[in-house]
Amino acid sequence: MGYWIDRCYCFGRTFAELKDVADETGERTVPGLQEHVLFGERCMLCHAYVRRMLRTGETVFSEIVTDADEPERVDEESVEESVEESVEDRD
Ligand code: FES
């Protein structure tokens, strides 16, 4: 018997719904999507699946996907901010 994982089970949001929100808003991160739709705020096991959905477009999974498989990426904005802060620290 295989797995059939297609949603954030805590909030009942399918990955297909979340993909539509990502397509409509241009959001490419879990926190960014959470600004538009309620999901992923309980057990957070869906975060790795959502990251994979954002990366590949898949919305149904037949395998376990963990944070190790789809690590949270440092977004470019926060890297730029930390670079700016370190430049300011030197001044
Ligand atoms: S499955 Fe998404 S928060 Fe639990």
Residues whose N, C-alpha, C, O or C-beta is under 5 A from the ligand:
A	BS01	FES	R7 C8 Y9 C10 G40 E41 R42 C43 M44 L45 C46
